[in-house]
Amino acid sequence: MKATQGRRIISALKRRSMTSMQLQMLGISTCWWKRCAESLAPEEQLVLGKQYLGDGKYVNTYRVVTATKWTA
């Protein structure tokens, strides 16, 4: 069975974090954030991070991780 666009993007984001430009360059979808949000499983979540470039500059990166349940 062929994977949907969202699942293909999620599998790429599980392997490593990517910037918005890198996600666009995958060539899977022009609206990657919508496809990703539609296809996330209940135990998965999209996490925003920062990759520092130096001189106080950074780029936002995205990654999909398995959600953890907090216990008190």
N, C-alpha and C positions, 0 to 999 in steps of 0.2 A: 504494500500500500504506500502511495506517495505521501510524504509529509507535507503539511500545510506550510504556507509562508511563515506564519507565526512560530510554529514548532522548529522550523529551520533556523530562524533568527534566535530563538531561545537556546537551541543547541550550540550555536556559535558563542552566545554570551555565557554559557556554562563553561566553555573551554577557557575563555579569557575575557577580561574587561575590554571594552571598545568605546571609542568616541563616536559621536554622531556621524562624523564624516566617514569613519571606517564602516559603520553600519550601512550608510548609503552606498558605499563602494562595494559592499557584498553583492549588490544588484538583485536582491531578493524582493524588496518592496520599497516604494518611495515614501511610504508612511509607516516606518518600522515601529514607532511607538504604539500605534493603534493595533497593528497585527500582534505585537508582543502582549499587549494588555488583553486582547481577546483570547489568546491561547495559553495564558498562564494557568497552571494547575493550582488548586487550592493551597498546596504546600510550598509553592514557589513564590518568590517575590523579586521584583526588579529593584536593584540597589544603586544609588547614585554615589559615585566616588570622585576623587580629584587626583589628577596626575600632575605633579609639580614639575615645571620645566626650568625653573631657575629665575632669578631676579623677581621673585614674587608672582610670577605668571603660572597659570595652571589651566588645564583643560578638564572638562567634566567627562567622566567615564561611566559606563553602565555595565552591570553584571547581574546575572540571575543566580540566586542562591536559594537553598532550601530554607524555608522559614522555620524558626525554632520557637517552641512554646515556652513562655516565661513561667516559672513557678516561684511562688513566694514562700 
